[in-house]
């Protein structure tokens, strides 16, 4: 099966997007931010799309949701 990149989250500010990206990278999941540079040029209209390999989707979502649970 071929691995493809999929969007798992959209963030509207760079800070939240980078926190999520770092959390995934700390757990060994390859990810990148789609539209990162375009979003930075469009002040107030930013859409940072967090992309991961399709095979990492479930693990990545679990990691991001665990982080949200600790904040509550």
C-alpha positions as CSV (number, residue, x, y, z in Angstrom):
1,X,0.0,0.0,0.0
2,X,1.3,3.4,-0.9
3,X,1.8,5.9,1.8
4,X,0.1,9.3,1.1
5,X,0.0,12.5,3.1
6,X,-3.3,13.5,4.6
7,X,-4.6,16.6,6.6
8,X,-5.4,15.8,10.2
9,X,-5.8,19.3,11.6
10,X,-6.2,23.0,10.7
11,X,-4.9,25.7,12.9
12,X,-5.5,29.5,12.7
13,X,-2.3,30.7,14.3
14,X,1.3,29.7,14.0
15,X,1.8,29.1,17.8
16,X,-0.8,26.3,18.1
17,X,0.3,24.8,14.8
18,X,3.9,24.6,15.8
19,X,3.0,23.1,19.2
20,X,1.1,20.3,17.5
21,X,3.9,19.7,15.0
22,X,6.5,19.5,17.8
23,X,4.4,17.1,19.8
24,X,4.1,14.7,16.9
25,X,7.8,15.0,16.0
26,X,8.7,14.2,19.6
27,X,6.8,11.0,19.2
28,X,8.5,10.0,16.0
29,X,5.8,11.0,13.6
30,X,6.8,12.7,10.4
31,X,4.7,15.8,9.7
32,X,4.8,19.1,8.1
33,X,2.7,22.3,7.8
34,X,1.0,22.8,4.5
35,X,0.5,26.5,3.5
36,X,2.8,27.7,6.3
37,X,4.4,30.5,4.3
38,X,1.2,31.5,2.5
39,X,-0.6,31.7,5.9
40,X,2.1,33.9,7.3
41,X,1.7,36.4,4.4
42,X,-2.1,36.5,4.9
43,X,-2.3,38.1,8.3
44,X,-5.6,37.2,10.0
45,X,-6.5,34.7,7.3
46,X,-4.1,31.9,8.3
47,X,-4.9,28.3,7.7
48,X,-2.0,26.1,8.8
49,X,-2.8,22.5,7.7
50,X,-1.0,19.8,9.6
51,X,-0.2,16.8,7.3
52,X,0.9,13.3,8.3
53,X,1.4,10.0,6.5
54,X,-1.9,8.1,6.2
55,X,-0.5,5.2,8.1
56,X,0.2,7.5,11.1
57,X,-3.2,9.1,11.2
58,X,-4.7,7.2,14.1
59,X,-1.5,7.5,16.3
60,X,-1.2,11.2,15.5
61,X,-4.8,12.0,16.3
62,X,-4.5,10.1,19.6
63,X,-1.3,12.1,20.5
64,X,-3.0,15.4,19.7
65,X,-6.2,14.5,21.6
66,X,-4.2,13.4,24.7
67,X,-2.5,16.8,24.7
68,X,-6.0,18.5,24.7
69,X,-7.2,16.2,27.5
70,X,-4.3,17.4,29.7
71,X,-5.4,21.1,29.2
72,X,-8.9,20.5,30.4
